[in-house]
Amino acid sequence: MHPAPAFRPAASDAAIAFAGAYAFAHIVGVTPVGLRVAHAPVLVSDTGTLLFHLSNGNALTPHLDGAAALVSIGGPGSYVSPNWYADHTGHVPTWNYRAAEFNGAVRAMTFDELGDLLDRASALFEPRVGQDWTMAKLAPARRDALMRAITGFELTPATIRMTDKASQNRSDADARGIAAAMTAIGDEDGAAAIRRVREW
């Protein structure tokens, strides 16, 4: 996480909302042969825990239950050229980005809890792409066979950290120049992030 306080939201609610919106994470844990990372969709439960599943063949899967892990979620980022500042002398390039990290204990889910997670995942993600697939569209034997090949997990965050870096440390003139330049090159997400934090 970026050390500058200007880029760190005070409340953990921002990180939880961000995790719910982006929902794809790097999950880092320790195995007997060292650190490993898995990449998987992550859902936020009603109580603020993080829910995910991994293939049973994943190097992390047999080592997560009862262990500590780190879930890292990164959103889109934008390169910032010093040429976009009102005074572009004496500065260096940087990146604007959003990222959240959740550290905590992990437990493996029961088979029924895994089914609930998969139902919840399709209910969340299918509408995002205009579709309506559900687990109910699988034959029961096929559904159960696929579910036996994965393990569901729940991480209870003990520590939450977030960086929301969108040129908050620059002058208003600089921020307007950066946003205009990003719009000109087609990086509307980057420009929108600056407008969001400035409440323009």
Steps between C-alpha positions, in 0.01 A plus 500: 500500500617854427640664815358849432194574719336695215440172317367296792125506573428532870221243513524132410156529337669644190722193465208263550289683239795496261546124551132444429513707183817353344465151647817344357799444722848366556490265799840451661580225749788294631562142390779261603693609191451874554255774412238429233237720341163400360280717279127475559174692526424615854161590640429707808256344746235693691732500802806626308685170462650405164372189324678317219565157358806334351561189298610209715802480272612850595826504699336708775183298550632233740673761718237773552258349751593640842786708360549873447483642149513831317237597245615782271261670259624747242284712275602677181795735512613794292846625408548871572747699290668804660425682174138520612575718805455877489874523574658188355860575599656324794248215518507129412237261363268311733197272499151554634329182620268337751587191702382333818658234719328275752699288747331238710428144597348265244266209550381242249127496428266205524359353180166675561673834565692456174170453317368821655817681391467381141134605492595839637780538244276434200233732645763776522698450180246379244299828501825690442521337158127495430458127556303273735701180550456321833631181658149360459567470125743214573385143544535416872764230444707733283460788748615287791797360307617850408453622857708211636789627286514835681513630858327808631668727752407789729760755612417711805698825469713594801673782312372705206714744303416706192667738258280729291751709307344749260729805505373625838851632571500727194363851466156554354662630181716188473203272563297672229791469258543131577128429464483688168805315366359163605172577329688602185683165484187299575570421866158607620523274806813683613338838447185384681709393801640852532154651471372254760753591769470873425119481489492690171 
